[in-house]
Amino acid sequence: MTARILLADDHKILREGLRVLLESQNGLQIVGEADNGRIAVRLAVELKPDVVIMDVGMPELNGIDATRQIVRECPQTRVIALSMHSDGQFVSGMLRAGASGYLLKDSAFEELHDAVQTVLDGKVYLSPSVTGTIVDGFVRAQPAQPCDVVALTPREREVLQLLAEGKTTKQIAQRLRISVKTIETYRRQIMEKLNAQSVAELTKFAIRAGLTSLEA
């Protein structure tokens, strides 16, 4: 049986490389590609792939929230995080969102192939390079991300990410297909919940929470 795979990464060269490598293996087929998290969710719902290979630092909608939506809408689809980040906040965030695997972009292709086969078998795959991070997080019993993020609704997290990415209120309203007034209300609610006084503070929070991979 052929396994159907969706690639979600904002770097075209990386997607093209993964397509060539994966399709060179028997039983694997790339059925779609997405360059931002929102498109990844839409394609996952439309195509119902067996596996989504998801970059964590995706524009428009980060990989953590995209994974959460995909797992909810497509329970049979398995998500593998492929990221440059080994930080606990990203690893734990993806696993809590429902990802079945996590490995780093500097891993050998053979490891990605093993990860795909592992999650197709219904198991969880963690790269050896990140298992130490997970264990250390449990030992230290530290939250993987600022606890305040729990207070935000999924929509508020979407708005927060877009604000952190420099989008204007009008641009966010257009992307989410809701009114500018509604976005302004969301922004006010987010700032109140996070006790933030400016968009700059919101941006720093989004980075710490792993909602965006933008550098501070």
Helices and strands as residue ranges (DSSP letters): E 3-8, H 12-23, E 28-34, H 37-47, E 51-54, H 63-73, E 78-83, H 88-97, E 101-104, H 109-120, E 125-126, H 128-140, G 147-151, H 154-164, H 169-176, H 180-194, H 199-208
